[in-house]
Amino acid sequence: MGFAEYGQYDGLGLAALAAKGEVSACELAEAAIERIERHNGVLNAVVHKAYDEARAVAKGDLPVGPFRGVPFLIKDLGVTVAGWPRTSGSRFTRDMADDEDSGLVRRYRQSGVVLMGKTNTPEFGITGTTESARLGPCRNPWNPGHIAGGSSGGSASAVAAGLVPLAHASDGLGSIRIPAACCGLVGLKVTRDRNPDLPDHPDWATGLVVDHVVSRTVRDSAAMLDVTGRPEPASPYAAPAKERPYVEEIERSPGRLRIAWSAETPSGRAIDPEVESALQATADLLERLGHEVVEKGLGIDYRALYRAMGPVSGANFAAGMKRLIDRLGREPEGEDLEPLTWASLKNGRRVTGEEALWGLQEMRRVSRQTLDLFETFEVYLTPVMGTPPPPIGYVDPVRLAPREVNRRQGEVFPYTPPFNATGQPSMSLPLAWSGSGLPIGMMFTARYADEATLFRLAGQLEKEAPWKHRRPEIWN
């Protein structure tokens, strides 16, 4: 083994070693390659390997950024990398490749990272589990029989197993927070448009989708957002400016926060007892740390919210598919798409303009109600998921009927979507584990554009309830 201590460091730690000359970028790239080759046969986390390109970049003159020389992976969905394939987890786009880096990828490169390849994702990122006919199931390093979450499951699996210290992820209804929760990581869904990506991917049109990273430490998440989270020219929806660098926020006291918490679900269905117990323990911990903690749900009209989101998401997916169809010059046929994807496309094509715009209007109305609640507290705590990570195949978009997939998704992933609608920052932290050793993530949501409060609170919790010492079954 080359650099045996590779897994002991987060991204900033590896960059510090490289800056002092204790390890080279080339050695870091080889360490990542060695671990990908050792573990990917089981995990199926990395689906495109760009080793030759990574080695060449590592030998070159890397940008002087906070992650200079650190290995990094890109999710195979949305953002583009020059010369790399972009399957989006689908057989329909299996031969598609991109000509240039998107804006966010250019910013990742500016941070100094070395891009090693691409990570697994479900077909077009639709499900909260990473299982597709095109790329196959991605497995959880804590127990390979269980899901790594979705749609950023490949990135989360790779980071949790120590293949890389952090990786790109995106979130449209929970796709950063769910994999982070499944794999015992830090996963921040940033404020809407905090991370611009010119030219915008079509999914950004509704405001639901954002991009950031999953990481093992809070400071890696903060440092990367300091690099990427700034407005671009012609960016029409730039998020409010931050007061100071986020890496400084994690060293500051959060003060005495007003924190509401609840186990309420949109359906009213009770959550798994282990998850509920972990939620109660987290609320108790926050109270011991001096925060004002009160049990209080959002109490919003979830039915109205999801009734509004349905036509918006459906029409947006159909419109995005039209762009792909125009680019590829053909319609999908037969097994080009999975059953759930076919259902999503057909339903989206039936949405009228009136229904789509009504949905956007209604989303804004219900989101306003949610945002108003945050005038009475600063942070809202729930679990990320209603259950511990289920077994591979329980939420299976390939073999289950679409209606059953969605029913099971409602059971397992009930908490994340409202904050995509509102655009608020929302973070998963690995604060609990099930009796069988699977991670249970807790979700902290702050006021609009207030990532700073989340980083301060996360920094406190990382010290008071540390997770760094925990290692999965498949590691390093």
Buried (B, 14 or more C-beta within 10 A) or exposed (E): EEBEBBBEBBBBBBBBBBBEEEBBBBBBBBBBBBBBEBBBEBBBBBBBBBBEBBBEBBEEEBEEBBBBBBBBBBBBBBBBBEEBBBBBBBBBBEEBEBEEBBBBBBBBBBBBBBBBBBBBBBBBBBBBBBBBBBBBBBBBBBBBEBBBBBBBBBBBBBBBBBBBBBBBBBBBBBBBBBBBBBBBBBBBBBBBBBBBBEEBBBBBBBBBBBBBBBBBBBBBBBBBBBBBBBBBEEBEEEBEEBEEBBBBBBEEEBEEBEBBBBBBBBEEEEBBEBBBEBBEBBBEBBBEBEBEBBEBBBEBBBEBBBBBBBBBBBBBBBBBBBEBBEEEEEEBEEEBBBBBBBBBBEBBBEBEEEBBEBBBEBBEEBBEBBBEBBEEBBBBBBBBBBBBBBEBBBBBBBEBEBEEBBEBBBBBBBBBBBBBBBBBBBBBBBBBBBEEEBBBBBBBBBBBBBBBBBBBBBBBBBEEBEBEEBBBEBBB
